[in-house]
Amino acid sequence: MKIRDEDFIGFAELVKTKYGIDLTGKKYVIETRLTNYVLDCGYNDFSEYLQSVYADRSGIEMTNIISRITTNYTYFRREDGHFKHFSEVFLKGAEKTVYDKDLRIWSAGCSYGNEPYELAMLLHDHFGKNELGWDFRILATDISFNALRMAKRGVFAEQAVDALPSDWRNRYFNRHVNGTYQVTDEIRTSVVFKYHNLMEPIEFKKKFDLIVCRNVMIYFDEPTKEQLVERFFEATEPGGYLYIGHAETFPRNTGYQCVAPAVYKKPLKEETVNE
Ligand SMILES: C[S@@+](CC[C@H](N)C(=O)[O-])C[C@H]1O[C@@H](n2cnc3c(N)ncnc32)[C@H](O)[C@@H]1O
């Protein structure tokens, strides 16, 4: 089913303003992803459906559309360099600099949870069973309620889990009779999943030692990306890091220093002075 050009323009503007997602050139993709849903809901065409979305004050229908149009593609061991940096540089440094042992990590745009769960497994590997008094629950956020629902369950196909070290299967997953693997309660409770729209202010209580926002900003245009990176910078502890996707471009003059491919550090005050 086709969307009329004027309907698409209005819809794309709303999605960009509210969620940052740039739908330029994506008319066909949107038609493909939404047609069955719109017909199943009993509407005759997109115009009729979009009118009801705009009239829905609760915003529920808009969140339904967003769950359908976001690209949630993710997998374990995606861009492995970050996980190496996490274990070998970030955690070793944090042990020396995070004096209150309250490590703040945020997976922003976490999709089905592979990314935060993998970080949680590395944390458990690093700190061991007794955790030595460290508090390291990971915040994981997304705008897709569907992705968040699946992430909370933490159930993955065998092929997905294959990418991880083989001993993690026994340590961090329970095998179900149907052959799927569910992340253990210990790991699941290390990750707190929440709805958060990256276009909105970052109002979490403490600043973050690490923000992981990979393969999310590719859907945003330059000004949106610049403003988001500014908000990330404000929300990062001095000495903390931001990981972005390796294929993503990074705005200039942000205050972060690039310290490895797709790894950015907010300098400590003394590091800024020494430059
Ligand atoms: C391609 S996935 C990336 C998942 C994971 N970070 C990775 O690299 O494998 C992009 C995720 O960003 C989320 N997203 C897109 N726009 C967002 C926004 N404005 N606020 C929060 N999340 C958003 C999507 O719902 C999707 O789950």
The ligand as a Gaussian input file, in Angstrom:
#p B3LYP/6-31G(d) Opt

LIG

0 1
 C       20.791000      -1.004000      15.119000
 S       20.284000      -1.008000      16.808000
 C       21.863000      -1.001000      17.623000
 C       21.890000      -1.949000      18.811000
 C       23.233000      -2.056000      19.526000
 N       23.622000      -0.786000      20.105000
 C       24.302000      -2.574000      18.582000
 O       25.190000      -1.808000      18.174000
 O       24.267000      -3.759000      18.242000
 C       19.733000       0.696000      17.012000
 C       18.792000       0.862000      18.225000
 O       18.653000       2.276000      18.487000
 C       17.316000       2.506000      18.914000
 N       16.991000       3.944000      18.722000
 C       16.787000       4.611000      17.559000
 N       16.447000       5.893000      17.817000
 C       16.469000       6.042000      19.169000
 C       16.177000       7.130000      20.047000
 N       15.791000       8.337000      19.596000
 N       16.304000       6.920000      21.387000
 C       16.663000       5.702000      21.868000
 N       16.938000       4.627000      21.090000
 C       16.820000       4.797000      19.758000
 C       16.494000       1.572000      18.034000
 O       15.222000       1.305000      18.597000
 C       17.394000       0.335000      17.956000
 O       17.058000      -0.636000      18.907000

